[in-house]
Amino acid sequence: MNEISFTRRGLLKTTAAFGLAAAAMPAWARGADLNHGMVRQGFDEVRGPAVDLTVGAHKTRIAGRSGHAIAVNGSVPGPLVRLKEGTTARLTVHNNLNEDTSIHWHGLLLPFQFDGVPGVSFPGIAPGESFTAEFPVRQHGTYWYHSHSGLQEQAGHYGAIIVDPAGADPVQADRDYMMVLSEFTPLHPHTVFDKLKKGEGYFNRQQRSWTDDYPLSASERRMWAEMRMMPTDILDVTAETYTYLINGHAPVDGLEYAFTPGQRVRLRLVNAGAMTFFNVRIPGLSFEVVQADGQDVEPVTVDELQIGVAETYDIVVTPGAAEAYTIVAESMDRSGMAIATLAQRPGARAPIPSLRKPPLLTMKDMGHGGMAHGGGHEGHDMGDGDADGMDMSGGMNMRDTSLLPDSVKVGPGIDMVAMNPVDRMGDPGVGLDDVDHRVMTYKDLRALRPNPDTRPPSRLLELHLTGNMERYMWSFDGKKFSAVSDTPIRFAYNERVRVKLVNDTMMAHPIHLHGHFFELVNGADQARQPQKHTLIVQPGGSAQFDLTANEPGDWAFHCHLLYHMHAGMFQVVTVASPAGGAA
Ligand SMILES: [Cu+2]
């Protein structure tokens, strides 16, 4: 575990006074011995402006299970890359794998040819080759990096980036820690994908017990059966295979963050998971959210937040007199959790809460008025509100594609249509609308400083998030990427566009646009709409963002659930050059 300090003295020595409980930490986790091929858990810091990163194949062992790892500089996560706003970064990536690799600098503004997406912004990095991205650093905040090649990210090819502000940091804290959330599976990522293709619910262990926990009526049971779904289909991949990690550490490793009572402790949350949304809370403590996706926001105090895959949040917590507090990052489906401890002294522990009851998808998750479902015969919508007493037999069997705009391709890639998708910007996330404490929603976020561009959007672009759960097909507008790779979404230079994302599926998708920040249309004044690079679109709902398309080039735009992206939920956004032509 690294403590990040603002002081000059702290910069020289980044190791905290204490880290892992010594008894729980294997010898190789403490040292830097890379020769035996085992990956290190936890990570070092490499400081810009010039940074070298080496991608290599390793073995790892986490919570008693062994697996193959793709690590950066020998650790998972890779090293924390520390840059400074106003300098010119020179980031060189060396490929020691026997396959191509890449690094995408997630959230960094840079010329598109350095963005690191094979086939979109550059050809990729061949085995034995190197690639250098050199660019002026125009921002500050918490970001991260990861492979954009195949499924390497699942195997450990990711790490955190901090860009220190050129001036004073608006966030004042006594201690400053990275908290990188991710998953480990002993399975090869391609095995995971194959299993998902064979049956969507393969990893969904909740299927075995949900009927006991949630007695449903005969018609409800029939409805879910006809959709070949379960109301507990929350995440595609669960703790059945995943061990959830903080800074590469499983719960049994006992990761600790040191504090002194009354100190302001900054935790920089990065969701580097491939497939897992996490619900983060610290029982007994509220916290301030001070940054979202690296962008400063007006501090907002909550007790819990949901972090989607690829999002980042900086939070500040002020621990009280207790010796320890447990930091809980529970997977959204509540099949497992990552754990760390805020500890006054090494080894101090607070109780670990048990997993909460798994959430159920609601009528809202099905498109509010109901979700029309692929099939044959006539049906009717399910109306508003809850399902009690409604006749749902056959109601979900019609794929009412008349609800879709002409831009959406109807075919086997779509097995559901949201019949009445409502804006869910104020939604705390699946399973969190009935907890008894404050949960952050996107509507709570306000940009700390006024946005530079407050022009009203000149057009509305509507895009549908589409899928066929059973066949594990995922797409935009019913067209998987392989079918549209030569017809990108085009924006004029400096065009101001409002993009409406309609989720015609019953899963939440974290949608990420490369190379830009967009503003959430969340009810704030245009000048204070929070800027983000990744947006969760809730199941069966919609969400809007405003974009100033002022970064010329070809940019990836995709669902950040790794296996959804791999299955086709990916598009290219092309922003014209200021002269009007291609970048
Ligand atoms: Cu997705």
Boltz pocket constraint, residues with backbone or C-beta under 6 A from the ligand:
constraints:
  - pocket:
      binder: B
      contacts: [[A, 474], [A, 508], [A, 509], [A, 510], [A, 559], [A, 560], [A, 561], [A, 564], [A, 565], [A, 569]]
      max_distance: 6.0
